[in-house]
Amino acid sequence: MRKLLAFAFLFFFFWDKTLAQIAPAPPIKVDNITSILEKGGQFTTFIKLLKATQVADQLNNQLSTPDPNDGLTVFAPSDSAFSGLKPGTLNSLSDKEKLQLVQFHILPTLMSTSQFQTASNPLRTQAGDVKGGKFPLNVTADGNQVNVTTGVVNATVENSVFSDRRIAVYQVDKVLLPLEIFGTAPEPAPAPVVPENGGLVSSPKAAVKGTDVAGAVSLKFHALAMGFSSFAVFWAVFGGF
């Protein structure tokens, strides 16, 4: 009887252990970008832009990858940051510009706060290549303070919203405005200064007039010289008488 009970105990022990090894592991729970920002409680406008441009779907697909290669970094402007924009700024943008604006807030690499200390600027964003100077994003860190500059605005990272091995989300106090969309056009070069007379030489009429005056003076001196010469001859002939 004891042997039978011992056998039954060993049988169920190894059976349960085998089932545990065969049963699939529970799926890893992955937070999507929308739920991450919703938990933050102050990113309503940015969430709307992410959904309207379908960038939210793109990011969630990347986050669902079991082993992402580079991860993602998101600079999320708060609602107060959007309220700091000029009225009508977002409505004035085309669909393409709205997409570029959202993509400009996303780095295709995962960066921790410590990595901002040694970041190689300008950082590459999902908005496009930075070599042309259209979407430059520069990050500088001084102690615990991290600043983000775009050539249009200077923003500060206020806090870390979320971070894991897939994505890091940081709150910024200003909307990151790229030069490509919000940069001012260079001022035209000033027109060359034109002299009052147009930079031209004296008119032929003035030149002729000057020549006439000089000629008249020359004739006067010639007449005087002839008069003195005649007087000298007269004196030489009749002076002795």
Salt bridges, closest charged atoms under 4 A:
ASP31 OD1 - LYS29 NZ 3.35
ASP31 OD1 - LYS39 NZ 3.47
